[in-house]
Amino acid sequence: MRNFLVQAWTNYLGLFGWMSWFSYLTTVLGRPVVMVITYGVLGRFAGSPEVVQRYAIGIAVYSMPVIVLPGLAQCYTYDRSGGTLGFFYATPASRLVSYLSRPVFHYPNALLSFVATLAAAWATVGMDFGPVNWAGFVLATLVTAASVTALGQFLGTFAIVFRDWTNVQAIATGSLLVLTGVIIPTTVFPPAMQAFARCLPVTNGLIAVQGTFGGGPVSGVADRILWEAVVGLAYAVLGYVGFQLFERAAKQRGTLDLESY
């Protein structure tokens, strides 16, 4: 376990692009806080406290992929462009251990952004934490953060073989904002689109977070939490498969030798 944690910390320290205090504070804390203030105030002008709460919670949950997805993509990109990924692929080291170690210290970033965003919403638009079912709320948040991190792992592997991986990230973050109920309720979409949305991280987790924030019992959102966990596990498995397949593709195409940019 110690070796695993050392590897996780080394990957994070060496490959995470926002490790300076200024970059970390403004990205992990500042950006989500600004987002929740913007949408919280927008909801207030809509004239409905329910809208304010829905926007604030939606943006708080959305702040997790906003930090995790590009953070993990950076790690894969810098690993490749810095030349260290090629050395790793030349060794018999465990691919699974390397894959699992990469997101370990990105997961807390998601939770920190979530907490900071909710605190900003409480301070600016008067979020009421009185009715919260804390056990269910915390469980739903932890599972959603894990699901988002699994998606980040899945998408991050694309940086191994694609130079324009930023387009993949932009499409993913935009889709999560539009399709998962963060701003637009999923019920307004056609049935096929709703079914697709349920296969994305955040969609089910957000419903669970909102339900328990309003004081609902865990039993009322247990199916949503379970489905969010299943979605996260599916992306984690797909990401590991992609990690191995992209290694083969990168070796065949020689993309690991591309000049750093």
BELJOLIN-V296249 format. One record per residue. RES is the residue in one letter. SS is DSSP state (A for helix, B for strand, O for the rest). PHI is phi in radians with two decimals (* if undefined). Layout:
# BELJOLIN-V296249
{{RES	SS	PHI} {RES	SS	PHI}}
This chain:
# BELJOLIN-V296249
{{M	O	*} {R	A	-1.06} {N	A	-1.08} {F	A	-1.10} {L	A	-1.18} {V	A	-1.10} {Q	A	-1.12} {A	A	-1.09} {W	A	-1.19} {T	A	-1.11} {N	A	-1.03} {Y	A	-1.14} {L	A	-1.15} {G	A	-1.49} {L	A	-2.07} {F	O	-1.45} {G	O	-1.37} {W	O	-2.03} {M	O	-1.47} {S	O	-1.28} {W	A	-1.04} {F	A	-1.12} {S	A	-1.12} {Y	A	-1.14} {L	A	-1.16} {T	A	-1.27} {T	A	-1.53} {V	A	-1.33} {L	A	-1.91} {G	A	-1.13} {R	A	-1.10} {P	A	-1.13} {V	A	-1.11} {V	A	-1.09} {M	A	-1.09} {V	A	-1.23} {I	A	-1.12} {T	A	-1.06} {Y	A	-1.34} {G	A	-1.16} {V	A	-1.15} {L	A	-1.04} {G	A	-1.12} {R	A	-1.10} {F	A	-1.25} {A	O	-1.28} {G	O	1.49} {S	O	-2.38} {P	A	-1.04} {E	A	-1.13} {V	A	-1.17} {V	A	-1.01} {Q	A	-1.13} {R	A	-1.11} {Y	A	-1.10} {A	A	-1.10} {I	A	-1.17} {G	A	-1.05} {I	A	-1.21} {A	A	-1.07} {V	A	-1.18} {Y	A	-1.17} {S	A	-1.09} {M	A	-1.18} {P	A	-1.16} {V	A	-1.09} {I	A	-1.63} {V	A	-1.32} {L	A	-1.07} {P	A	-1.20} {G	A	-1.10} {L	A	-1.24} {A	A	-1.09} {Q	A	-1.00} {C	A	-1.05} {Y	A	-1.20} {T	A	-1.16} {Y	A	-1.19} {D	A	-1.11} {R	A	-1.34} {S	A	-1.18} {G	O	-1.41} {G	O	1.54} {T	A	-1.37} {L	A	-1.16} {G	A	-1.09} {F	A	-1.14} {F	A	-1.11} {Y	A	-1.17} {A	O	-1.48} {T	O	-1.83} {P	O	-1.52} {A	O	-1.03} {S	O	-1.14} {R	A	-1.19} {L	A	-1.15} {V	A	-1.10} {S	A	-1.09} {Y	A	-1.11} {L	A	-1.28} {S	A	-1.38} {R	A	-1.13} {P	O	-1.56} {V	A	-0.97} {F	A	-1.64} {H	A	-1.51} {Y	A	-1.01} {P	A	-1.09} {N	A	-1.07} {A	A	-1.09} {L	A	-1.16} {L	A	-1.12} {S	A	-1.09} {F	A	-1.08} {V	A	-1.13} {A	A	-1.10} {T	A	-1.18} {L	A	-1.13} {A	A	-1.10} {A	A	-1.14} {A	A	-1.14} {W	A	-1.08} {A	A	-1.32} {T	A	-1.84} {V	A	-2.13} {G	O	1.23} {M	O	-1.06} {D	O	-1.72} {F	O	-1.65} {G	O	-1.03} {P	O	-1.40} {V	O	-1.06} {N	O	-1.52} {W	A	-1.14} {A	A	-1.07} {G	A	-1.20} {F	A	-1.10} {V	A	-1.15} {L	A	-1.06} {A	A	-1.09} {T	A	-1.16} {L	A	-1.10} {V	A	-1.17} {T	A	-1.13} {A	A	-1.08} {A	A	-1.15} {S	A	-1.12} {V	A	-1.10} {T	A	-1.12} {A	A	-1.10} {L	A	-1.11} {G	A	-1.06} {Q	A	-1.12} {F	A	-1.05} {L	A	-1.29} {G	A	-1.08} {T	A	-1.12} {F	A	-1.12} {A	A	-1.19} {I	A	-1.21} {V	O	-2.07} {F	O	-1.93} {R	O	-1.19} {D	O	-1.62} {W	A	-1.18} {T	A	-1.10} {N	A	-1.14} {V	A	-1.10} {Q	A	-1.12} {A	A	-1.11} {I	A	-1.11} {A	A	-1.15} {T	A	-1.15} {G	A	-1.15} {S	A	-1.15} {L	A	-1.12} {L	A	-1.18} {V	A	-1.50} {L	A	-1.72} {T	O	-1.72} {G	O	1.61} {V	O	-1.05} {I	O	-2.04} {I	O	-1.73} {P	O	-1.03} {T	A	-1.14} {T	A	-1.19} {V	A	-1.45} {F	O	-1.48} {P	O	-1.06} {P	A	-0.94} {A	A	-1.12} {M	A	-1.20} {Q	A	-1.12} {A	A	-1.12} {F	A	-1.13} {A	A	-1.08} {R	O	-1.19} {C	O	-1.62} {L	O	-1.78} {P	O	-1.04} {V	O	1.57} {T	A	-0.92} {N	A	-1.31} {G	A	-1.09} {L	A	-1.10} {I	A	-1.07} {A	A	-1.16} {V	A	-1.10} {Q	A	-1.12} {G	A	-1.12} {T	A	-1.31} {F	A	-1.13} {G	O	-1.43} {G	O	1.71} {G	O	-1.16} {P	O	-1.27} {V	A	-1.07} {S	A	-1.05} {G	A	-1.29} {V	A	-2.15} {A	A	-1.03} {D	A	-1.16} {R	A	-1.20} {I	A	-1.12} {L	A	-1.10} {W	A	-1.15} {E	A	-1.08} {A	A	-1.14} {V	A	-1.13} {V	A	-1.06} {G	A	-1.08} {L	A	-1.09} {A	A	-1.09} {Y	A	-1.19} {A	A	-1.11} {V	A	-1.16} {L	A	-1.06} {G	A	-1.12} {Y	A	-1.19} {V	A	-1.06} {G	A	-1.12} {F	A	-1.01} {Q	A	-1.33} {L	A	-1.16} {F	A	-1.21} {E	A	-1.09} {R	A	-1.12} {A	A	-1.12} {A	A	-1.12} {K	A	-1.18} {Q	A	-1.20} {R	A	-1.57} {G	O	1.25} {T	A	-1.27} {L	A	-1.23} {D	A	-1.64} {L	O	-1.07} {E	O	-1.11} {S	O	-1.06} {Y	O	-2.52}}
